[in-house]
Amino acid sequence: MTHMVVCSGPVIYIVLILLATTNNINGSSEGDNTSISNVTTDAPTSEKIPLVFMGLMSWKVQQGWNGGGVVPAIEMALSDVNSRTDILAGYELKVVWGDDQCIPGKSVRLLFEQITNKPVKIMILGAGCSTTAQAFAGTAPYFNLIQVGASESSPKLSNIVDYPSFIRLTGPDTIYNEVRIAIINYYGWKRVATIYHNMDFFAVLNADLVDKLGQNNITIITADTFMDEASNQVRNMINKDARIIIVDAYEPQGKQVLCEAHKQGLYGGQYVWFLIGWYNVEQWRNETDTGTDCTYNELYDVIEGSFIPDKIRFDESGKPGVSGMTFKEFEERYKAWPSYEMYGPNIAFASGYDTAWAAALTLNKTSQILAAQNFLPNSSYYQKSLENFTYGDTEMADTFYRIMKNLKFRGVSGEVRFDDVGDRRLSHSVSQIRDGRLVRVGTWHSDRELSLQFHPDNPVIWSDGGVPVDGLTYMVRLHYVPVTEYAIFCGIAITCMILAVGFLYFNVAHMTHPYIKMSSPRLNNLIIFGCILAYFSIVLFGLDTRAVSIDRYHIICSVQVWCLSFAFTCAFGSMFAKTWRVHFLWTRGRKGQRIEIRDSHLFVMVAVFLCIDAVILALWQIFDPLNAVTTDTDEVETMNVVTQYRLLYCDSNYRFYWMGAIYVAKGLQLVFGCFLSYETRNVSIQGLNDSRYIGLSVYNVVVLCIMGVTVSFALQNRPDIAYGCVAFCIVLCTTVTLCFLFIPKIRQVIKDPDGHLSKIAMRSASNAIESNHARTRVGDLAAETESASVKSMYQDSVYRGDVAKELNQLRSCLREKNKEINMLKSLFNILDDRSDSLYPKVLTIGDYTVNILGKKMNKEKEGGNSINGDERSDISDKEHISTTPKSNKASSGEINLSFVSDSGIYIGQTDDDGEQSQSTIL
């Protein structure tokens, strides 16, 4: 026999008798009521053999759990069994009660007294408190007594080694921990605080809770214990910002904790308390004294909205059990039982009733086994019966234990079955406290995979409108650019790229148009390419670890810098080169030199700028590469969540020095661009059609670049705002530049699709530049030289007959200067004569001497063919006219004026020595 210990020898019995007669045993004191209360059932049948149970319960309790209400239920059960003829026929069940007052020492003394007194007790029913049950269950095996408990819930009693003969119809309180953790996991709470009364029972319960919380990755921010008062422990929970609090204590001590929590303000909608199911919360308002310094309303304020998981202690199916009664029928009988008024109610009364039935069914099954083997000489049960049980009968005690562990029946408390250690696995109700009432909101099932189920028809209600959090949650979050903001700017960038591609198509399609051709269309293509790169950089600057892993983000860092740097150089370096050419042609022409500035020269200039960028960036990439770096910025508290924003950015050891080098290079381009734009601010010649727009674009770039750089540095801790400002600056300056450069060209092409007006504009530009150079070289004769240019433009327009607007402008100029008007009229009359004999000629007009050098005829004229009127414009394009002042006061030599030919603009001059020189301007 493995479960029982045979107690033999006179020494043991002598010791027990001495202990039983001692007045002070482990807490018993002189004057205590230690007499045994004998209570028997009302089934007076002298023909039946009595089987007596030892009944231990606590009903005169000063501290601890009052289990007196179980006594009427057990008495009722024994009475019902005695009235049955199909169970234990011929036997009468009786019980002898003793009140241990929830004192372990007194319970041991009662055990010894009952053992020494007849009759022999066949089993033990009770003992009410877990502490006394532990003392009882540790001693009972020495007397081969099976102890069947109704309400003892200490986790220690599950230790089958220390308590091999203990079986209970309630589960250990450690199951409360499983229910609590199921609720905590359901709501996602990860921080809890525990506080328990300093008793072995609660210490074991709390140790199990701590272990299970750790297994579920739930942090215990504080685990405090207390004796009489808990002010320091409550203050510690406040300091630790505890919001989810688990209390393990008997009801009087639990009230002390709740009262202290009210005093220190540890209550409200943001706190959730977990209490044990023993607490008779609904009865608090009916009691005259709370046992604390607080009123019941104050206690209710603390636990409002909190949870009380409790064992389901009665059958909810409505089906009759082994007794033939449903729970409701049993409850009515229980409240009408004679001793009910004496002991009062108890939450374990249904389990108490089923406890007696479990003992009776065990004895009934044993009697059947004994009856079947009583006449077998070789059987261990030979000539044995229930009434022959003694404290030394290990075999019969072991049979009791084995049969009871295998029992399965429906009682008034529900399905009864036991696990391997003799514990009953009970389902649990989950109740929420609302206005001092327990409202059932869910059920925890011990035998289901999805153990916790909340009732949808009666949901949990939170006073603050939302689920409380488990404290100030500290979160670390990368400060990303909002997806909406990023999507908007990406959409704008892509739209602008499409616009740039449209301008590129226009530029290529009309590359041969005179107006487009004179604006260097290949450089325009490079400007468009740079603008597209600038738009693409907007997409790159918004990327973060949501799209690229942090291990590869350094690649994005490098691409961002290279892309934007090259975009700036391609776009605005090209505009700088074009502005420089306009400035040079307008202000830097040299006398007597042949100067030619082609697009290839400007491409070389842009290539130099790109090389400077490439050298700086390559050195940066090689010696001090950029890496992805994170740094903590602001803490933001919202809805009990403290968010620590972490900024992701690109950095290197000497980043500011490398960026300074790039800013200096770009800044010099902008500064010189501004200077050149200022110098050419008065250039409004239609032939040089985009010089002014280039200047406006440079101004625009300077302002927005300064603003963008300033914002990016000032708001580097707010990437959402910084990204928006930088992206806005890039989009604005790039788009404005494209529109400045190409919308006037589009309008001109629409206005002059064949390019006739554009050719005349080209001649106008050439003559304007010619006049500017003439003013530089002849000083006071500049106005006269410009008049000659205007005359030539007028003559060409008259012969072609397609520039009425130009004629009006020339007439306005002629009205302003009467002297030039007279000269132009005389020249017109002479040039209208086609006779070759007129050339060369020397005329005196006003103060000037005009030399008409002659005409270069085409092959048809040289062959003797006559020249008709349609050929006049071609002939006029080859005329050479010179003017010389009569008096050489202002300048010496002659000025020879020529017009624009297909190969360029030519300005001829006759030196004092009579030699002819030319200077090629375009």
GIVEN-V414503 format. One record per residue. RES is the residue in one letter. PHI is phi in degrees with one decimal (* if undefined). NEAR is the number of other C-alpha atoms within 12 Angstrom. Layout:
<<RES & PHI & NEAR> <RES & PHI & NEAR>>
This chain:
<<M & * & 19> <T & -94.4 & 18> <H & -94.9 & 30> <M & -105.3 & 35> <V & -117.0 & 28> <V & -75.1 & 24> <C & -102.3 & 22> <S & -134.4 & 17> <G & 102.7 & 11> <P & -68.3 & 10> <V & -65.8 & 11> <I & -62.5 & 16> <Y & -65.5 & 21> <I & -62.7 & 15> <V & -62.4 & 15> <L & -63.5 & 28> <I & -64.0 & 21> <L & -63.2 & 18> <L & -64.9 & 25> <A & -67.3 & 29> <T & -94.1 & 22> <T & -77.7 & 23> <N & -76.9 & 22> <N & -118.0 & 19> <I & -126.7 & 24> <N & 48.4 & 20> <G & 110.1 & 22> <S & -76.4 & 26> <S & -132.4 & 16> <E & -65.7 & 12> <G & 100.0 & 10> <D & -69.1 & 18> <N & -82.6 & 18> <T & -106.0 & 33> <S & -70.8 & 22> <I & -87.9 & 27> <S & -94.6 & 23> <N & -94.0 & 22> <V & -125.7 & 25> <T & -117.8 & 29> <T & -85.5 & 33> <D & -93.2 & 21> <A & -136.5 & 24> <P & -73.1 & 17> <T & -124.2 & 18> <S & -69.7 & 10> <E & -77.0 & 11> <K & -84.2 & 19> <I & -87.2 & 22> <P & -75.9 & 29> <L & -119.7 & 37> <V & -104.4 & 36> <F & -97.6 & 41> <M & -90.5 & 46> <G & -104.4 & 48> <L & -120.8 & 52> <M & -151.6 & 50> <S & -121.9 & 40> <W & -128.0 & 33> <K & -105.3 & 26> <V & -110.2 & 20> <Q & -94.7 & 14> <Q & -135.8 & 20> <G & 122.0 & 31> <W & -98.6 & 38> <N & -90.0 & 38> <G & -107.4 & 42> <G & -60.6 & 41> <G & -66.4 & 37> <V & -77.7 & 47> <V & -58.0 & 52> <P & -60.0 & 43> <A & -65.6 & 45> <I & -67.8 & 49> <E & -60.2 & 41> <M & -63.6 & 42> <A & -64.1 & 44> <L & -63.2 & 41> <S & -65.3 & 30> <D & -65.9 & 32> <V & -67.1 & 36> <N & -63.6 & 35> <S & -83.5 & 24> <R & -90.5 & 24> <T & -99.4 & 14> <D & -95.7 & 18> <I & -129.2 & 29> <L & 51.3 & 33> <A & -62.4 & 26> <G & 91.2 & 24> <Y & -120.3 & 32> <E & -125.5 & 35> <L & -89.6 & 47> <K & -132.5 & 41> <V & -139.4 & 40> <V & -112.4 & 38> <W & -91.8 & 39> <G & -142.7 & 39> <D & -95.4 & 41> <D & -87.8 & 47> <Q & 54.3 & 37> <C & 62.0 & 38> <I & -115.7 & 39> <P & -56.2 & 33> <G & -61.7 & 31> <K & -68.2 & 40> <S & -65.0 & 45> <V & -66.9 & 40> <R & -63.5 & 40> <L & -62.0 & 48> <L & -59.5 & 51> <F & -65.7 & 37> <E & -63.8 & 33> <Q & -70.8 & 38> <I & -68.5 & 35> <T & -76.6 & 23> <N & -98.7 & 19> <K & -80.8 & 17> <P & -79.8 & 25> <V & -67.8 & 32> <K & -90.3 & 38> <I & -84.4 & 42> <M & -154.2 & 50> <I & -113.1 & 47> <L & -110.3 & 51> <G & 117.3 & 57> <A & -133.6 & 53> <G & 89.5 & 54> <C & -75.7 & 41> <S & -67.5 & 46> <T & -66.8 & 37> <T & -73.2 & 41> <A & -64.8 & 49> <Q & -64.1 & 40> <A & -65.4 & 36> <F & -68.9 & 47> <A & -68.2 & 47> <G & -77.4 & 33> <T & -99.9 & 34> <A & -56.8 & 42> <P & -60.1 & 37> <Y & -67.2 & 32> <F & -114.2 & 40> <N & 53.7 & 41> <L & -102.6 & 45> <I & -83.5 & 48> <Q & -108.4 & 47> <V & -113.9 & 51> <G & -97.9 & 50> <A & -108.5 & 51> <S & -139.5 & 49> <E & -74.8 & 49> <S & -123.1 & 44> <S & -63.4 & 41> <P & -61.6 & 36> <K & -63.2 & 34> <L & -70.8 & 41> <S & -82.2 & 36> <N & -80.2 & 22> <I & -70.8 & 24> <V & -73.0 & 19> <D & -79.7 & 24> <Y & -131.3 & 35> <P & -75.2 & 38> <S & -116.7 & 45> <F & -104.8 & 54> <I & -133.1 & 51> <R & -138.5 & 50> <L & -94.3 & 52> <T & -129.7 & 50> <G & -90.3 & 41> <P & -67.7 & 40> <D & -67.2 & 42> <T & -63.2 & 37> <I & -67.0 & 36> <Y & -54.5 & 44> <N & -63.4 & 41> <E & -64.9 & 35> <V & -67.0 & 40> <R & -58.5 & 47> <I & -66.8 & 38> <A & -61.8 & 32> <I & -67.4 & 37> <I & -61.4 & 34> <N & -66.3 & 24> <Y & -60.0 & 19> <Y & -93.1 & 21> <G & 73.3 & 22> <W & -75.3 & 32> <K & -123.6 & 30> <R & -133.4 & 37> <V & -135.4 & 39> <A & -122.0 & 40> <T & -124.7 & 43> <I & -143.8 & 47> <Y & -141.5 & 41> <H & -71.3 & 34> <N & -75.2 & 25> <M & -136.4 & 23> <D & -57.9 & 20> <F & -58.0 & 31> <F & -75.4 & 38> <A & -63.8 & 28> <V & -65.5 & 28> <L & -62.1 & 36> <N & -70.0 & 36> <A & -62.6 & 27> <D & -64.4 & 27> <L & -62.3 & 36> <V & -59.9 & 34> <D & -63.9 & 20> <K & -68.7 & 26> <L & -62.8 & 32> <G & -62.9 & 18> <Q & -64.5 & 16> <N & -99.6 & 23> <N & 58.5 & 18> <I & -107.7 & 26> <T & -82.3 & 27> <I & -96.5 & 33> <I & -78.5 & 28> <T & -161.1 & 29> <A & -130.8 & 31> <D & -103.3 & 34> <T & -125.0 & 33> <F & -144.1 & 26> <M & -108.7 & 22> <D & -99.9 & 21> <E & -135.2 & 27> <A & -130.8 & 31> <S & -65.2 & 26> <N & -65.5 & 20> <Q & -66.6 & 33> <V & -66.1 & 37> <R & -62.5 & 24> <N & -64.3 & 23> <M & -65.0 & 36> <I & -65.0 & 27> <N & -63.7 & 18> <K & -87.2 & 25> <D & 56.5 & 27> <A & -76.0 & 38> <R & -119.7 & 40> <I & -108.1 & 47> <I & -124.5 & 45> <I & -110.9 & 46> <V & -110.8 & 47> <D & -120.5 & 47> <A & -167.9 & 40> <Y & -65.8 & 30> <E & -57.4 & 29> <P & -61.5 & 30> <Q & -71.4 & 33> <G & -63.0 & 41> <K & -62.9 & 37> <Q & -61.4 & 36> <V & -64.8 & 47> <L & -65.1 & 47> <C & -64.4 & 33> <E & -65.2 & 31> <A & -63.5 & 40> <H & -67.7 & 32> <K & -61.1 & 24> <Q & -96.8 & 23> <G & 80.4 & 23> <L & -89.7 & 35> <Y & -158.0 & 35> <G & 134.9 & 26> <G & -65.1 & 27> <Q & -89.1 & 31> <Y & -114.1 & 38> <V & -130.1 & 43> <W & -104.4 & 44> <F & -113.7 & 42> <L & -111.9 & 44> <I & -83.3 & 36> <G & -65.6 & 37> <W & -67.1 & 33> <Y & -65.4 & 33> <N & -88.6 & 28> <V & -62.1 & 35> <E & -67.1 & 23> <Q & -89.8 & 19> <W & -61.1 & 25> <R & -68.9 & 19> <N & -91.1 & 14> <E & -89.8 & 13> <T & -81.1 & 11> <D & -137.5 & 15> <T & -82.7 & 26> <G & 78.8 & 21> <T & -136.7 & 25> <D & -85.4 & 20> <C & -109.9 & 23> <T & -82.7 & 25> <Y & -67.5 & 30> <N & -62.0 & 22> <E & -67.2 & 30> <L & -65.8 & 37> <Y & -64.3 & 32> <D & -61.1 & 30> <V & -69.6 & 40> <I & -95.0 & 43> <E & -58.3 & 37> <G & 83.3 & 39> <S & -85.3 & 47> <F & -109.8 & 43> <I & -128.7 & 42> <P & -76.3 & 43> <D & -145.7 & 43> <K & -67.9 & 41> <I & -77.4 & 37> <R & -99.2 & 36> <F & -145.3 & 38> <D & -75.4 & 32> <E & -96.9 & 23> <S & -79.1 & 18> <G & 79.6 & 20> <K & -92.0 & 22> <P & -71.1 & 23> <G & -96.4 & 29> <V & -62.6 & 32> <S & -81.8 & 34> <G & 87.2 & 20> <M & -114.4 & 28> <T & -83.3 & 25> <F & -63.6 & 31> <K & -62.8 & 22> <E & -64.6 & 21> <F & -64.0 & 34> <E & -62.2 & 28> <E & -64.2 & 16> <R & -66.8 & 24> <Y & -61.3 & 33> <K & -70.0 & 25> <A & -96.8 & 18> <W & -69.8 & 27> <P & -56.2 & 18> <S & -84.4 & 24> <Y & -61.4 & 25> <E & -64.8 & 16> <M & -72.9 & 17> <Y & -98.3 & 26> <G & 82.0 & 25> <P & -75.5 & 28> <N & -155.4 & 33> <I & -67.7 & 31> <A & -99.5 & 43> <F & -65.5 & 44> <A & -68.4 & 49> <S & -65.6 & 49> <G & -61.8 & 46> <Y & -60.4 & 51> <D & -71.1 & 51> <T & -62.3 & 49> <A & -65.0 & 49> <W & -67.6 & 44> <A & -60.9 & 49> <A & -66.2 & 46> <A & -66.5 & 44> <L & -66.0 & 37> <T & -64.8 & 35> <L & -63.6 & 41> <N & -65.1 & 34> <K & -65.7 & 29> <T & -64.7 & 33> <S & -62.2 & 32> <Q & -65.7 & 23> <I & -65.3 & 26> <L & -64.0 & 28> <A & -65.8 & 21> <A & -74.8 & 19> <Q & -113.2 & 19> <N & -64.8 & 21> <F & -102.5 & 16> <L & -94.6 & 15> <P & -60.8 & 12> <N & -86.1 & 10> <S & -82.1 & 16> <S & -69.4 & 21> <Y & -100.5 & 27> <Y & -62.1 & 19> <Q & 57.7 & 21> <K & -114.8 & 26> <S & -149.1 & 32> <L & -60.5 & 40> <E & -70.3 & 28> <N & -88.6 & 24> <F & -61.9 & 32> <T & -129.0 & 28> <Y & -68.1 & 32> <G & -102.0 & 25> <D & -86.7 & 33> <T & -70.0 & 29> <E & -63.5 & 30> <M & -67.9 & 39> <A & -64.0 & 41> <D & -66.0 & 30> <T & -65.1 & 34> <F & -54.6 & 42> <Y & -63.6 & 40> <R & -64.7 & 30> <I & -65.8 & 29> <M & -65.2 & 42> <K & -63.9 & 32> <N & -96.4 & 24> <L & -68.6 & 31> <K & -143.4 & 23> <F & -158.1 & 27> <R & -96.1 & 31> <G & -110.6 & 39> <V & -72.7 & 42> <S & -95.5 & 45> <G & 115.0 & 36> <E & -69.6 & 33> <V & -111.4 & 40> <R & -157.7 & 31> <F & -121.6 & 30> <D & -93.7 & 26> <D & -66.6 & 20> <V & -103.1 & 31> <G & 86.6 & 36> <D & -96.9 & 39> <R & -90.7 & 44> <R & -88.8 & 34> <L & -104.1 & 40> <S & -76.6 & 35> <H & -125.8 & 42> <S & -88.6 & 36> <V & -119.2 & 39> <S & -116.2 & 40> <Q & -112.8 & 38> <I & -86.8 & 35> <R & -132.8 & 26> <D & 52.4 & 24> <G & 78.0 & 28> <R & -115.3 & 23> <L & -92.0 & 30> <V & -115.0 & 30> <R & -74.5 & 30> <V & -119.7 & 30> <G & -168.1 & 32> <T & -138.8 & 34> <W & -109.3 & 35> <H & -101.9 & 27> <S & -77.4 & 25> <D & -114.2 & 17> <R & -124.0 & 13> <E & -68.8 & 10> <L & -89.8 & 14> <S & -70.5 & 25> <L & -97.5 & 29> <Q & -134.0 & 27> <F & -88.2 & 27> <H & -87.2 & 19> <P & -66.6 & 12> <D & -79.9 & 12> <N & -143.1 & 16> <P & -72.9 & 17> <V & -69.3 & 29> <I & -118.0 & 27> <W & -110.0 & 22> <S & -64.8 & 23> <D & -89.3 & 16> <G & 88.8 & 11> <G & -143.3 & 16> <V & -65.2 & 26> <P & -62.0 & 33> <V & -95.3 & 31> <D & -87.4 & 34> <G & 134.6 & 33> <L & -68.3 & 26> <T & -84.2 & 25> <Y & -98.5 & 21> <M & -118.6 & 21> <V & -108.2 & 20> <R & -135.1 & 23> <L & -67.0 & 29> <H & -81.1 & 34> <Y & -85.4 & 29> <V & -73.5 & 33> <P & -54.8 & 22> <V & -60.3 & 20> <T & -62.8 & 14> <E & -61.7 & 25> <Y & -63.0 & 29> <A & -64.9 & 19> <I & -63.4 & 21> <F & -70.3 & 34> <C & -64.3 & 28> <G & -62.0 & 21> <I & -63.9 & 25> <A & -62.9 & 34> <I & -66.2 & 24> <T & -61.1 & 19> <C & -67.6 & 32> <M & -61.4 & 30> <I & -62.4 & 21> <L & -61.2 & 27> <A & -63.5 & 38> <V & -63.5 & 27> <G & -61.9 & 23> <F & -62.6 & 35> <L & -62.8 & 30> <Y & -61.9 & 19> <F & -60.5 & 26> <N & -63.9 & 34> <V & -71.5 & 22> <A & -66.0 & 17> <H & -114.3 & 29> <M & -64.1 & 26> <T & -87.4 & 22> <H & -65.3 & 29> <P & -54.7 & 32> <Y & -64.4 & 39> <I & -71.9 & 41> <K & -61.7 & 28> <M & -70.7 & 35> <S & -93.0 & 39> <S & 59.4 & 38> <P & -63.0 & 35> <R & -68.1 & 28> <L & -67.9 & 39> <N & -61.4 & 44> <N & -61.0 & 33> <L & -67.2 & 37> <I & -61.9 & 43> <I & -62.6 & 43> <F & -60.7 & 35> <G & -62.8 & 39> <C & -66.2 & 47> <I & -63.9 & 38> <L & -61.8 & 36> <A & -63.4 & 44> <Y & -62.7 & 43> <F & -65.5 & 37> <S & -64.4 & 37> <I & -62.5 & 42> <V & -64.8 & 36> <L & -66.8 & 31> <F & -68.1 & 39> <G & -92.0 & 39> <L & -73.6 & 36> <D & -147.7 & 35> <T & -71.2 & 25> <R & -72.3 & 18> <A & -110.1 & 17> <V & -129.4 & 17> <S & -64.6 & 15> <I & -66.0 & 22> <D & -70.0 & 15> <R & -108.4 & 21> <Y & -67.7 & 28> <H & -62.4 & 27> <I & -65.4 & 23> <I & -62.1 & 31> <C & -57.2 & 35> <S & -68.0 & 31> <V & -63.4 & 30> <Q & -57.7 & 29> <V & -66.6 & 37> <W & -61.5 & 34> <C & -64.0 & 31> <L & -69.3 & 39> <S & -65.2 & 35> <F & -67.3 & 39> <A & -61.7 & 35> <F & -61.9 & 45> <T & -67.1 & 42> <C & -63.8 & 42> <A & -77.8 & 44> <F & -90.0 & 52> <G & -66.6 & 48> <S & -66.4 & 47> <M & -65.3 & 52> <F & -60.5 & 43> <A & -63.4 & 44> <K & -65.2 & 46> <T & -65.7 & 42> <W & -61.4 & 33> <R & -64.1 & 37> <V & -61.5 & 44> <H & -63.8 & 32> <F & -63.8 & 25> <L & -65.0 & 34> <W & -82.1 & 35> <T & -123.4 & 26> <R & -119.1 & 21> <G & -65.4 & 30> <R & -105.6 & 23> <K & -68.8 & 25> <G & 69.8 & 22> <Q & -115.2 & 18> <R & -95.2 & 19> <I & -120.2 & 22> <E & -135.8 & 22> <I & -117.1 & 25> <R & -100.6 & 22> <D & -60.8 & 24> <S & -62.2 & 18> <H & -64.9 & 19> <L & -69.8 & 29> <F & -62.6 & 31> <V & -62.9 & 19> <M & -62.0 & 28> <V & -64.0 & 33> <A & -62.8 & 22> <V & -63.7 & 21> <F & -59.8 & 31> <L & -64.2 & 33> <C & -63.9 & 20> <I & -61.0 & 24> <D & -60.0 & 33> <A & -63.3 & 24> <V & -63.9 & 21> <I & -62.3 & 31> <L & -68.7 & 34> <A & -66.3 & 22> <L & -62.0 & 20> <W & -62.0 & 29> <Q & -65.7 & 26> <I & -80.8 & 14> <F & -94.1 & 15> <D & -150.2 & 22> <P & -66.6 & 26> <L & -75.1 & 33> <N & -134.4 & 26> <A & -78.1 & 25> <V & -128.1 & 23> <T & -117.3 & 24> <T & -144.9 & 20> <D & -77.8 & 21> <T & -117.8 & 21> <D & -88.8 & 19> <E & -104.7 & 20> <V & -122.8 & 21> <E & -107.0 & 16> <T & -140.0 & 14> <M & 52.4 & 18> <N & 65.3 & 20> <V & -121.6 & 19> <V & -99.0 & 19> <T & -101.4 & 22> <Q & -93.4 & 23> <Y & -79.5 & 24> <R & -117.5 & 24> <L & -93.3 & 29> <L & -102.1 & 34> <Y & -150.1 & 36> <C & -97.1 & 32> <D & -151.8 & 28> <S & -145.8 & 23> <N & -62.3 & 17> <Y & -122.9 & 19> <R & -59.5 & 27> <F & -66.2 & 18> <Y & -69.2 & 18> <W & -66.2 & 27> <M & -65.4 & 27> <G & -60.9 & 18> <A & -62.4 & 23> <I & -67.1 & 32> <Y & -63.8 & 27> <V & -64.0 & 18> <A & -61.6 & 28> <K & -70.1 & 35> <G & -64.3 & 26> <L & -62.7 & 21> <Q & -60.4 & 36> <L & -67.8 & 35> <V & -63.3 & 25> <F & -66.6 & 26> <G & -62.7 & 37> <C & -62.9 & 31> <F & -62.1 & 21> <L & -64.5 & 34> <S & -63.8 & 36> <Y & -65.3 & 24> <E & -65.1 & 24> <T & -103.5 & 31> <R & -65.3 & 25> <N & -92.3 & 18> <V & -79.4 & 29> <S & -122.6 & 22> <I & -77.9 & 26> <Q & -66.5 & 31> <G & -63.6 & 32> <L & -90.3 & 42> <N & -68.2 & 36> <D & -111.9 & 40> <S & -64.2 & 41> <R & -68.4 & 33> <Y & -66.9 & 35> <I & -62.8 & 46> <G & -61.5 & 40> <L & -62.9 & 31> <S & -65.0 & 38> <V & -63.5 & 44> <Y & -56.9 & 32> <N & -60.5 & 30> <V & -64.7 & 38> <V & -59.6 & 33> <V & -63.3 & 22> <L & -72.4 & 28> <C & -65.7 & 32> <I & -61.1 & 24> <M & -65.3 & 24> <G & -64.0 & 28> <V & -64.6 & 26> <T & -62.8 & 17> <V & -66.2 & 25> <S & -61.9 & 27> <F & -79.9 & 20> <A & -70.4 & 17> <L & -115.5 & 21> <Q & -68.9 & 27> <N & -86.2 & 26> <R & -123.3 & 27> <P & -61.7 & 33> <D & -65.7 & 30> <I & -73.0 & 25> <A & -61.1 & 31> <Y & -62.9 & 41> <G & -62.4 & 34> <C & -67.3 & 32> <V & -64.9 & 36> <A & -62.3 & 43> <F & -62.8 & 31> <C & -62.6 & 33> <I & -63.5 & 42> <V & -62.9 & 41> <L & -66.1 & 32> <C & -67.1 & 34> <T & -70.0 & 44> <T & -68.2 & 36> <V & -61.1 & 28> <T & -61.8 & 42> <L & -60.3 & 45> <C & -67.4 & 29> <F & -57.9 & 30> <L & -81.0 & 42> <F & -111.1 & 37> <I & -63.9 & 25> <P & -60.7 & 27> <K & -67.3 & 37> <I & -63.5 & 28> <R & -62.7 & 18> <Q & -68.1 & 27> <V & -67.1 & 27> <I & -64.9 & 18> <K & -72.6 & 15> <D & -132.2 & 24> <P & -64.5 & 20> <D & -88.5 & 17> <G & 85.8 & 26> <H & -63.4 & 22> <L & -64.0 & 29> <S & -68.6 & 33> <K & -63.2 & 33> <I & -64.5 & 37> <A & -62.1 & 32> <M & -62.5 & 34> <R & -64.4 & 41> <S & -61.8 & 36> <A & -64.5 & 37> <S & -62.5 & 40> <N & -65.9 & 40> <A & -65.5 & 37> <I & -65.5 & 39> <E & -60.6 & 46> <S & -64.1 & 39> <N & -62.8 & 34> <H & -69.8 & 36> <A & -65.9 & 36> <R & -63.2 & 25> <T & -66.1 & 22> <R & -92.0 & 27> <V & -114.5 & 27> <G & 66.0 & 19> <D & -66.7 & 17> <L & -86.9 & 29> <A & -61.7 & 24> <A & -63.0 & 27> <E & -67.3 & 35> <T & -63.0 & 42> <E & -62.9 & 36> <S & -65.9 & 38> <A & -62.4 & 44> <S & -63.0 & 42> <V & -62.1 & 40> <K & -61.9 & 38> <S & -63.7 & 43> <M & -60.7 & 40> <Y & -63.0 & 39> <Q & -60.6 & 36> <D & -64.3 & 37> <S & -68.0 & 31> <V & -63.1 & 24> <Y & -63.5 & 25> <R & -85.6 & 25> <G & 68.0 & 19> <D & -131.7 & 20> <V & -133.6 & 25> <A & -68.2 & 18> <K & -64.9 & 17> <E & -63.6 & 28> <L & -64.4 & 25> <N & -63.3 & 17> <Q & -64.2 & 19> <L & -67.1 & 31> <R & -63.2 & 24> <S & -62.2 & 18> <C & -65.9 & 25> <L & -67.4 & 26> <R & -68.1 & 16> <E & -74.5 & 15> <K & -124.3 & 19> <N & -65.8 & 17> <K & -66.2 & 21> <E & -68.6 & 32> <I & -65.0 & 26> <N & -61.9 & 23> <M & -64.2 & 30> <L & -65.8 & 37> <K & -63.2 & 24> <S & -64.6 & 22> <L & -62.1 & 34> <F & -62.7 & 24> <N & -63.9 & 14> <I & -71.1 & 28> <L & -67.8 & 36> <D & -75.4 & 21> <D & -84.6 & 19> <R & -95.0 & 25> <S & -67.6 & 16> <D & -68.2 & 23> <S & -69.7 & 13> <L & -74.3 & 18> <Y & -108.2 & 21> <P & -72.2 & 21> <K & -135.7 & 23> <V & -128.3 & 22> <L & -118.8 & 27> <T & -113.1 & 21> <I & -127.4 & 23> <G & 60.7 & 22> <D & -91.6 & 20> <Y & -116.4 & 33> <T & -105.6 & 26> <V & -109.0 & 31> <N & -101.7 & 32> <I & -98.3 & 32> <L & -78.7 & 29> <G & 138.9 & 27> <K & -124.3 & 29> <K & -99.1 & 19> <M & -86.8 & 24> <N & -82.3 & 19> <K & -64.0 & 12> <E & -63.3 & 14> <K & -70.0 & 20> <E & -64.4 & 13> <G & -79.3 & 10> <G & 96.6 & 11> <N & -70.2 & 12> <S & -74.4 & 18> <I & -104.5 & 23> <N & -90.3 & 13> <G & -66.1 & 15> <D & -71.4 & 13> <E & -88.4 & 20> <R & -60.4 & 27> <S & -67.1 & 29> <D & -66.8 & 25> <I & -67.4 & 31> <S & -62.1 & 38> <D & -67.3 & 32> <K & -107.8 & 27> <E & -73.2 & 33> <H & -123.2 & 35> <I & -125.6 & 40> <S & -129.1 & 35> <T & -126.3 & 42> <T & -135.7 & 36> <P & -62.4 & 28> <K & -62.2 & 21> <S & -103.6 & 16> <N & -87.4 & 17> <K & -71.6 & 15> <A & -80.5 & 19> <S & -160.8 & 24> <S & -100.8 & 22> <G & 90.6 & 30> <E & -115.4 & 36> <I & -104.7 & 43> <N & -104.9 & 36> <L & -105.2 & 42> <S & -131.3 & 40> <F & -104.5 & 40> <V & -72.2 & 35> <S & -109.1 & 26> <D & -69.2 & 17> <S & -94.7 & 13> <G & 146.9 & 25> <I & -102.4 & 32> <Y & -120.9 & 35> <I & -122.2 & 43> <G & -108.4 & 34> <Q & -146.6 & 35> <T & -100.0 & 27> <D & -72.7 & 19> <D & -63.1 & 15> <D & -85.0 & 11> <G & 86.3 & 14> <E & -90.2 & 15> <Q & -95.0 & 21> <S & -132.8 & 23> <Q & -130.9 & 25> <S & -132.7 & 27> <T & -88.0 & 28> <I & -97.8 & 38> <L & -122.6 & 32>>
